Amino acid sequence: MIWLLRWPEIFLVVLVAALETYRLGYADTPGIVHASWSPQRKSEMRDKVRELWYHGYTSYMRFAFPLDELAPLSCTGRGPDWHFPENIAYNDVAGNFSLTLIDSLDTLVVLNDRAGFEEAVRKVIRWVSFDVNTKPQIFETNIRVLGGLLSAHIFASRSGQPFHLPWYRGELLSMANDLGERFLPAFSTPTGIPYARINLRHGIPAGESVETCTAGAGSLILEFATLSRLTGDTRFEKAAHKAFFALWNRRSDIGLVGNTVNAWSGSWVYPEISSVGAGIDSFFEYALKWYILSGEHEFLDVWNESYAAIMRHSRSSDGLWYRRVHMTTGDLAYNTLDSLSAFWPGLQVLAGDVENAVKSHMLYWQLWKRYAGIPEVWDMSYKQATSLQYPLRPEFVESTWYLYRATRDPMYLDIGEKVFSDVLLRARVECGIAGIQDLRNNALEDRMESFVLSETLKYLYLLFDENNPLHTDDSNYVFSTEGHILSLEQKHLKSPSAMVRHLRRAESPQCPAYGPPFFIGANDAPGLYVGVRSRSDFDYARFLVSAAFSEGDETYWHPSGWCEIPVVDQYTQEFILTPDGKTVEEDVAPNLKKIFPVPDGFMVQSITGVRTRIVSRLDGKGYNIAKLGPHTVHTGQMVYINDSELATKLGSVKEKQTGRRHVDAQLRIFIDFVDAGSQMPSVVGGLVSDAVFMASTGQFAGDPSDPFPDNGIPLRFGQGEGVGLVRDPANPTGCHAYIQTFTDEAILVRRGECTFLEKLQRAHEVGASGVVVINDSDEVVSPSASTEDLKDVGDSLDDAAVVVLGASDGRQVSAMLDVAEDHHVGRVVLVLENLERDAASPEQDPTEEQSGFAGNRILYINGHALLNTRLLV
């Protein structure tokens, strides 16, 4: 084994190669992790998860079937507690209908076990009946049983894929329809909010409790609507739709829903707590996922508004966890979080907010490291668990899978390996997989919940199965809250109305690619993108749960350390508007003369006293107005400001200004590949090859918002098919004379050493159409110049422009130039895009009706654009 004796030399060669690959400025960058997750290692982990799943599944089939669940310690089966019907811990899920088998059907699809899937479908058809005298919880039966039947039916009946069963005649759908029929009497309440439980044979028993939780009553739309679309019976979808909006329409004035509601009266039950955890969690999940599955925009509106309220009121000040608050005030109610809330980071990924998902996931990871499991309840005040069970819940694994697919950070594979090892060591027993009763002493519970097979191990398997077909499926499929795969073909989708299409024509539901932390190298070298472990707030999450500093943490230690408390940007803000900056009373009910609807949004004739809520856009390009007084501004709608008093104030300000108003430029920057066959997707491994950026424009020279000004001098910068974007390594700040000449190209430069005006003058002298300046931070900067300097320049720069990009956007653009220059694959092109929306018809465009022009005059808050506004005055 001579190579063992030479390991230092081998290590050095590998290290030097890695440093060259990433073009490090220096070798001691903190937090560098070289991943060792080869395809073979992932496959080995996948197979280990598969073996554990089959150990649980075959144990259930051997010792428990046709009962509902496996008792792995006693090697028996378990069903409803017939002797004690009030034992809802068992009877809410055990309905005497072979629960675990139905819940496991589509996991066999994920595992690519066609023979096992076919055999399981035959067993369900032969053995299961819902004509049983049991009273399960509707929510649990819906997500585990109805969802399992629908998912399996979709795979068994859909031709052209491996799990189509030629002999199958829709038996599972008929069973799902029968179960849905038995659910419907629960919705016979004055509010449409269903009872929590129902007897599958006799309906609602006398004296049944009318209290139910928001998640239980509001998380039915995925399964019920899918059942309606597949059967043509609209009753199920209508019932779930009514229940969902019966809850949403009872939200508080600050946009929060409560935990428990009286289904008969519709009133919230004391203490009226709101959170993202138990009792509410899947209500938010189903709002977003039904929009993804069906395209029905009103559910996207619910998600957007509820997410903004959560980020404003429930999110902690450090941004790493979500509090339980009073739904009417947003004040802290309980300083605890529960294990079910670990699903939240995964949902944030699905919504596109990967940055906040990374943060919230870190806390649960630290809890797992401390307990080798997620305790049911954690107290943030005392930094200890108050309920130490862990029944092998899936939520943390689910979020880990979502984050790995979004970031490709190998840390999440390390987490998955740790989770698997702990479950294998602590929970695998001879007759199956047991839940953990106490994480301190590993006391086990004689129960294997069905979600262990339908979710926990399914997501763990997908984490390591890189080639699973689901990872390349770009259809509208979603995972239900029980991990069941639901999708609808085009024939089952409803086309939006002409009005909805008109209102939503500017909506862009695309999400930004995740950008990992970035370390700047010495001498302003490009530096290195690094993983989550190297974030400055990673150790802070460990501090929050008082986890011990392990020896393994030293490998990923960062100088910023756990003492650094994260600074969180406000996701939402509210203002009472006024044109003159004076304090005014809020106008709680503005009349139609003040605010009135127009075909694609709202017209505001007077801003005085109007409470306005703005929210951060997930694409990071600015803000949107989400609410005007009592009016909700939905995604895709516009807010037009036509306040004459504001016009007067702006006019007086303009007289005092030496330059023009501040506007934003929307820049599309992309690599124009020489060989079309070599063209990459828009995002590959963190490299962006085609993206749109918002840039601040200068208050002098050419105006990007007015490419054909009155002076007759057309702007060259970014017009038509665009101009080339270049840089001069010998003149990185653009403050020195250029040696070469240019033909309308735009030059990328860094901020510093000289003024913005000087940068543009130097570039203009050698034929450039303008400069793109990379700022030192992401703060918005609008380049200006003194009156004296502008007099000297005159109108000589009117055909050129200067714009400023934030630091993070500048790094992405620099990376494009790196690829284009180093690999000679093409050139980088800059196109100036018009910010105004194309109106559906001129007569319906309020900008033309009210002001005679359709400009791109956008409002700003602290220098950030409100992109769904237009200033008409």
N, C-alpha and C positions, 0 to 999 in steps of 0.2 A: 504494500500500500504506500508507494513512494509519494503519491499525491498528497497524503496526509502530512508528510513532512514539509511539504512546500505550500501549505495552506495560506501562510501570510502573503506570499507572492501572488497567489491566485486571487486572494481577496483584494489586494492592491490593484491588480489589473481590472477586476470587475468594477471596483469603485471608480477608477479613473474613467472607464468607459461610460459609467452612469453619469458622472459629472459632465463629460463632454456632451452626452446625449441631451441633458437638460440645460446645457450652457450656463452653468452656475458661475456667478461672479466670484464666489469664494467657497472653500471646501467645508467650512464649519457652520453652514446654515443650520440653525436649530430645528429639530423636529423632523428631519428627513427620515422617511421610512421606505425601505425597499421591499415591496410586496413579494411574497414567495408563493402566491396562489397560482400554481400551474394548472392547466386543464386537467391533468391527471389527478391532482390533489382534490380539485373540486368534484371530479367524478367519484373519487373514493368516498368523500363525505356524503355525496348524494346517495350512494349505495348503502352507506351505514344508516342514513335516515330511512331509506326504503325498508331496510331489514327491521328497524324498530317499528315502523308503521305496520308491517305485516305481522309482527309479533303481537301487537295489540289487536289487529283485525281478526287474525285466525284464533286468538284466544277468545274473543267475543263470540265468533261463530261456533266455537267448540263448546264453551262453557255457558254462554248466556242466550244465544239466539233460540227462540224468537222473542225473548224478553227485550226490554228497552236498553238496558245498560249492563256492562260487565262489572262484577264485584271481584277485582283481581286478587285480593288477599284470601278470600274464601273460595275462589275458583267456582263461582256460581253466577247466575243472572239475577237481575233485579228489575222490578217494574213498579207500578203505583203502590203506594202504601194503602192497601185496602182497609186496614184496621184503623187508620188515623187519617181521614180525608183532609184534615186541616194542615197536614204536613206539606206545606207548599214547596219546601226545599226539594222534595222528591216529586210531588205530583204536578208541579208546574211544567215539568219536562217529560215525565213518564206517563204516557197515555195508553200504554198497552198496544203499541203499534210498531214494534221493532225499530225503535228510534235510531239506534246506532247504525243499523244497516242502511236505512234511508239516508242518513246524514253522511254516509261514507261513499255514496254512489259515484259522485263526480271526482272524488279523490282517486279512484281507480282509473279515471280518464287521465288525470294529471300524471299518474304513475305509468301511463301507457300500457295498462293491463286490460286488453280487450276481452280476453277470455274471462277474467275475473269480473269485469263489468257486466258481461252478458249473463253470467251465472247469478250475480247479485240482482239484476233486473228481474230475472225469472223468479227468484226467491221472494222478492217484494210482491210481485203480481200474485204469486201463489198463496202467500201467508198473511199479508197485511189487510186489515179491514178497519174502517173508522166508525163502524157501528158498535161503539164500545161505551160502557157506562163509566166514563172517566171525565174529570174536569181539569184539563191542562190549561196553562196560560196561552192565550191566543198568540201573543208575540213569540214566545219560544217555539210553539208548534208551527207557526208561520215560517220562521227563519230556518228551522231545522228540518221540518217535514215537508211543508209545501214547497219551500225553496229547493230541497233535495229532489223532490219528484219532478219539478219543472226543469231543473238543470239536466237531470238524467233523460227526461223526455226529449229535450232539445238535441242532445247528442245521439240518442237512439233513433230519432226520426229523421234527422237531417242527412241527406245523401251527400256523397262526395267527400266524406271524411271517415277515418278508420273506425269510428265507434257506431256507425250506422248499423242497425240490426234489421236485416231484410224481413224477418218474421214478425217484427214488432208492429202492432196496430193501434198505438196510442193508448195502451192500457194505463200507463202512468199518468197521462193527462186526465183520463177519466177519473182516476183516483184523486188527483189534485182538485178536480172540479167538485167531486163529492165532499172533500174536506172543506173547500171554500163555501159550499152551500151550508155546511154545518156551522161555519163561522158567522154567516150573515145576520142571524138574530141578535148577535151581540151589538150591532150597530143601531138597534132600535131605541135610541135615546133622543131627547129633544135637541141635543147638540150635534149628533152624528159622531161623537166620540164614543168608541166602543167600550163595553165592559172589559175588564182585564182577563176574565176567565169564563169558560162556557163548558157545559156538559155536552159532549159530542153526540149523545143520544137524545137527551131531554131538553137541551137548550139552556136558557138562563134560569137557574133555580131561584125560588123565592128567597128574599133577603140577601141576595148577592151584593157584595160591596160595590159601590159606585166609584170608588177611588181607583185611579190608574196612573201610571207614569207616562211622561211625554214620549219616551222612547217606545214604550209598549204600544201606545195608541197611534203614534205618528210614524212608525217604521214598518208600514205594511205596503206602501205603494209599489215597491219593486216587485214583490211576489204577486200581489193582487192584480196589478195592472198587466203584468206579463201573462197571468192566467186569463184575463179578459181578452188580451190581444190574440192569444193562441186559440181560445174557444169561441170568440165572437160574442160572449156574454158580458155586457158592459157593466153589470151590477157590481162586480168586484172592484173594478177600477174606480167607479163613481163613489163607492163607500170609502175606500182608502183615501181618495182625493179629498172628499168632504172632511174626513177625520183629520187629515194633515193640515188643511187650512183652517179648520175649526180651532186647532191649537195655535197655529201661526198668527191668526187674526186676534188672538188673545194675548199676544206678546205685550210686554210693558212699553212705556213711552221711550225707554232707552234701547229697545230692540231685543230684549232677552226673554226667553221662555222659562217657565218654572219647571220644577221636577215632578210635582204631583198635581193632578187636576181632578175635579169632581166631574165625572162623565155626564151626570144628569143636569147639573146647573151650569157647568162650564167655568166655575170659579176655581182659582188656584188654591191649593191646600197649604196651610201654614206648615213650615216657615217661609215658603215661597223662595226657595233657593235655586240658583242657576249655576250650571257648570258645564264642562265638556265630558263629564264622567258618568257614572252609573245613574240610570233613570232618565237621561237626556241624550246621551252619546249618539246613538244611531239615527236620531231625528235629523241631525246635521248631515250625517253620512248619506242618508237616503235623499235629501234635497239635492245634493251634488250628483249622486250616482244616477238618480232617475233622469236628471237633465242629460247626463252623458249617454244613457241608454236610449232615451226617447227624443231628446232634442227639445223638450218643452221648456221654454224660456222662463216661465214663471217660477220654476223650481231653481233655476240659476239665480233669479232675483232674490229668492229666499236665502240661498246660500250666501250670496254676496252681502246681503244686509246683516244676516246673523253673524257672519265671520267678522264683519267690521265691528259689530257690537261686542263680540267676544274679545277681539284684540284691544278694544278700548277699555272694557270694564273687567274682564276676567283675567287677562294676561297679567302676570306679575311684573313689577317694575324692572326686574332684570331680564325679562323675556324668556326665561327658561321653564316656567311652569304656569299652570292655569288654575286660578283660585275658585273656590265656591263662594259666590257673592249673592247678595240680596238682589232679586230680579228687578225691583223697582228703582233702586238707588245705585247699584253697582258697588256698594260698600262690602268689605270683607265680612263673610259670615262664619266660615270655618277655614282654618289654616291647614287643610288636609287635602290629599289627593288619593284617588283609588286606582286599583290596577286596571280597571276597564278604560280609564282615560289614556292608557298607553297606545290606543288605536289612533289618537289624534295626530301624531307626526305623519303617519301614513296618509291620512286624509289631507293634510296640508300638502304633501307631495302631489297627490292627485289633483289638487287645486292649483298647483304651480308655485306655491310658496315654500320652496325647498330650503331657503335660508332659515326660516323660522322652524321648519320641521327638524333640521339638524339640531337646533338649540333645544327644542323640547324633548327630543329623543335622548339627548345626553344624560338627562336626569334619571330616566328609567334605566339606562345602561349602568349608571353608578349604583342604583338600587340593586340591580341584578348582581353586580360584582360584590356588593356587600352581603347579600343574602343567598346568592345562587338561586334566585327566583325573584318574582315581584310580589311583595306582600299585598294583601287585599287593601289595606288602608295605611297611609303614611302620614305622620303628623310633622308638618314643616316647622312648627314652633319648637317642639321638643326634639326634633331630628331623630325620631324613632318610629318603628312600626307599631300600630295599635291593633292590628289584626294580621296575624302571621300565616294564614293559610295561603297556599298556592295550588289551586286545582289544575295546574298546567294550562292556564289561560293562553290564548293565541295572540292577544293584542300587541305585545311587545315584539314578537317574532314577525307579525304582519308588517308593522312599521319598519322593522329592519329590512325586510325584503323590498318594500317600496323605496327606501332610501338607497339601497344598493343599486336598484335599477336606475335611479335618477342620477346618482353621483359616480357609480362604479368605484367607490372608495373601498379598498380591500379591508378596511377596518370593520366593515359590516359583515364580511365573511368571517373575520376573527370572532366577532360577536356571535354569529350563528354557530360557529364551532364550539364556543364556550357554552352556549345554551344547550346544544345537543349533548355535550359531555356531562353537564350537570343533570339534565333530565335522565340520561342513560344511567348515571351513577346513582341517582337518588330515587328514581321513580320506576325503573324497570324491575318487575318481579316475575316470578315463574309463570304466573297465569295472566300476564298483561302489563299494563302501565297504570300505576296508582297515583292519585292526587296526593299532594303533600298537606298534611294537617297542620304542621308547625315547622316553619323554616329553621327554627333554632335547633331542634333536636331530630329533625327528619322523621317525625311521627307521620305515618302514612294513613290515608283514608281508604276504606274498602270501596272505592268507586273510580271508575274510568269514565269521565264525562265524554259525551259523543263528540264534542268539539276538539278533543285531542286528535281524533282521526280526520275530522272534516276541516280543521283549520290549522292547529298548531304545527303538526307534522307536515301538512300540505305546504304551508308557507316556508317551512324549513327546507323541504325538498326543493321547492322552486328556487330558493336562494342559491343552491349549489348546482342546479340543473340548467346550465347556460343554454343548452340547445332545446329547451322545452318550447313546443310550438306556440304557447301562450305569449312568449316573449317577442315574437315577431307578428303577432296577430294585431292588426291595426283597425279591427272592427270596433263596434260600439260595446263590446262585452264589458261587464263589470263583475266584481266579486261582491256578493251580498254580505251583510254583516256576519253571516255564518260561513262565509267563504265559498258559497255556491256560485257557479259560473252561469250568468244569465246573459243572453243576447237576443236581439230581435232582428229578423230579416226586414228588408226594405218594405215588403208588402204589409208588415205589421206596424209600420210607423205612420204617423199622421203628419201631413204637410202643413206647415204654418200658414196662417191666413195672409192675404196680401198686406194687411195693415202691420202684422207682426214682421213680415219680411221688410217692409219699409222702415220700421222703427229700428230693426236690428242690422241694417245694411252696413253700418260702420263697425259692428262689433267684431273684435278679433280675439277669440278665446285661446290663442296660442300662448304657451308659457315659455318663459326664458330658460335657457340652459343653465344648469348649476355651475357657478364659478367657485372653485375651492379657494382657500386662503392663499395669499401670494406674498412671498418674501422677496424683497428687493435685494439684489446682489450688490457687491462693491462697484464703485465707479458707474453707478446707474446701469449696470448690466440687467438683462431681462429678468433675472431671478428665477424662482422655481415655484410652481404650483404644488401645494402640499395638501395632506389629508386632514380629516377632521381632528385627529389626535393633536395636531399642532396648532389648533385654534387657541387663542388666549383665554377663551371662556370654557375650555374643556375641563381644566382643573377646577374652575369655579363650580362646575356642576358637582364635582366630587366633594368640594367643601360644603355645598348645600345639604348633602345627606350625611356629612361627617364620616365619610368613608376613609379608611386608612390609606396612607400613601404606600402602595405596594412597590416591590422591587422592579416589577415590569414597567411601572409608570416612568421610571427614570429614563428609559430609552426614548420616550416621547416628550420629555420635559422641555418646556419653553421658558425663556427668560421672563416673559410677562407674568407667568405663574398664576396660581389660584387666588392670589390676593386681588387681582384685577376684577372689579365688578363691572359687568358688561353695561354699556350705554345703549339703550334701546330707543330707536326712533319711534315717534308716535305714529301708529298706524292710521288713526283717525283723529281729526280735530274738529271743533265746532266754533263758529264765530257768529256774532250778531253784527250784521253788516251796516255800514254807514258810509256815505260818500265823503265826509269831511273829517273822519277820525274821531269825532266826538262820541261820548257814551250816550246811547239811547235805550229806551225800553224796548223789550222784545214785542214784536207784533205777532201774537200767538195764532191769529186767524186772518192772515192777509186776504183781502178781497180780490175779485177777478180783475179789477183795475190795476192791481199791483203785480199779481202773478196769474198767468192764464196759460192753458195748454195750447200748443201748436202741433201740427202733424208729427213732428219728430222730436218733441220735447216740451220745453217751457219757455215762455217769454216773460222776462222780468222788467216791468216798467219803472219800478222803484225798489231799490235795495234796502232802504232805510228800515231797520228793525227786523229784517228777515234773518232767522236763525238758519245757518248753512252748515251742513256737515260735509267734510271732504274726507276721502279715503285714499291711501296709497295704491297705485296700480301695481299689480303683481309683476308686470313687465319692467318695473323700475324706471319708467319713462316720465313719471310725474304723478299727478293726482287727478281724481275725478270728483265732481260734486255728486254726492249720493242722496242728499236731501235738501229741499228748500222749504223751510217752514214745515207744514204738514204734508208736503208733496214728496214722494219718493221718486228719485231720478234713476230709472232703470239703465242697465248697461245698453249702450248703443244710442241712448237719447242725448240731446244737446240742451244746453242752457244758454239762451240769448239774452244779453244785458242791453237794455235800451232806455237807460235812466237819464233824463235830460239834466237833472241836477248833477249827476256824475260827469256828464259831458262838460258842464260849465267848469267844474273843478279841474277836469283834465285840461281844458283849454287854458286855464290860468297857470297850470303847471308847465304846459308846453312853452308858454311865453318865456319862462325862466330857464328852459333847458337849452343847452348848446347843441345837443344832438337829438336824434329821434328816440322814439319810445323803444323799450326793450322787447324784442320778439325772440322766439325760438326758431331754429331751423331743424327740419327733420331730414337727416342724412341717411341714405341707403348706401352702405359701403360693402363691396363684395369682391371676391377674386374672380376675374374674368379669365377662365382657364383656356389655355392655348389649345389643348386637346380635350374636346368635349367628353371623350371616353374616360378621361382621368378625373372628371369632376367629382368632388366629394359631396356628401350631403351637407346641409347648412351647419350641422354641428357634428364633429367627430372627435371623440375623446377630449372634449373640452375646447377644441379649436373651433372657432366660429369662422365660417367662410362667407357668410352672407347674413347681414344683420342691419337693423335700423336703429339709429342713435338720435337722441335729442341733443342739440348743441345750442349754446347761447351765442347770439350774434352781436357784432360790434355796433356801437352807436355812431359810427362814422363809416365812410366809404360806401360800397354797394350794399343795398338792402336785399337779402335773400328772400324776403317776403314779397318783394315787388320787382320781379325780373325784368319788367319793361317800364321803367320810370318815365316821368314826364319830361325829363331832360333829354330823352332820346338816346341815352347811352346804355345799351343792353348789358346785362350782367353775364359774364362768361362762366362764373363759378358754378359748377354742377349742373349746367343746363343741358337740355336734350337727353342724349343717351349717357351723359355724364362726362367727367374728365378723369384723367389718371391721378391717383394719389401717390406721391413719391416722398422721399426724404433724402437728406444729404448728411451722411455720417460725419462729414468733416465740419458741419455747421448745424449741430443738433437743436440749437435754440433759435436759429434763423436770425441771429443778431449781427452776423458778419457778412461781408460781400460774398456772393456765390460765384464760383468759377465757371460753372456750366450755365447754359440757357435752357428755357423751358417753352413749351407750346401749350399754353392754357392749363397745364397741370396745376393741381393744388399741392402745397407742400406741408407735410406734417412736421411740426416743431414742438419743442417743449417750452413751457413757461419759464421765464427768468432771464436775467442779464440785460434786457432792454424792454422798451415799451411795446405794447401791441401794435401801435402805429408804426414803429420802426420795423417790426417783423414783416408787416404787410408791405411797407415801402421797399424793403430789400427784395422781397419775392416779386413784387410788381415790376421792378427794374429789369428783371431777367425773364419776363414773359409769363410768369405764373398768374393764374386766375384768382389766387387767394391763398390763405394759410389756414390750417387747422391746428389749433394750439391745444396741447394736452395740459390740463391743469394739474397742480400738485395734489389736489384732493378732489372729492366729488361735490364740493360746494359749487353753487352756480355763480359764475362770474360773467358779467357783461362788459366787454372791452370798451373803454372810453378814451377820450383824448381831450387835452385842454383846448380852450377856444383859440389861443394863440397858435398852437400847433396846427389846428384845423385851417386857420386862415392861410398859413404857409402852404398847405397841401392843396387847398382849393378843391376842384372837382376831378383832380387827376386820378384818384383812386376809385371813381364811381363804377368802373366796370369790374372791380375786384371786391372780394369780401374776406372778412376775418370771422371765424367761429371758434368756440371753445368747447372741448369735450372734457367730461369729468375724468378723473384718474383711472377708474376701473374700466370705463369705455375705451380710454386711450390705450390701455394694455391690450384689449382685444384687437383694436385696429393695428397696433404694433405687431401682434402675433400674426395677423394676416400678411403684413409686409414681410415678416421673417420668412414665412412659407414661400411667398411669391419670389422673394429675392434669392433665398438659399437653394430652392429646388427648381427654379426657373419654370414654374407651372403656368405662369400667366402674369397679368398685371392686376393691381388693385384699382378699382374704379369707384368714384364718388358721384352720386346722383342726388341732387336737391329735390326732395319730394314736397308736393303741396300739402299743407296741413288741412286745407278745407275739405269737407266731405262733398262727394258728388250728389247733388240733390236728385231725388227720384223724378221730379218734374219741376220746372221753373216756377209754376204757379203755386207749388206747395212749399217753396223754399222761403222761410220767414226772413232770411237775410235780404232777399231781393224785394220782398213785399214791404218790409219795414224801413229799409235803409238805402235800397237802390244799388247795393254792392254786396259781394260775398267775399269778404276778406278773411284773413287768418289771424285776426286780432284776438289773442288769447289772454285771459286773465292770469295773474300770478300771485302766489303766496310765498313770501320769503324767497323769491327768485325761482320757485318751482312752478312749472306750467300746470294750469287746470285744463286738461286737454279736452274735456267735453264742454267747454265754454266758448262763446264768441261774443266779443264786445262790439256792438253795433254803433255806439255813439262816437 
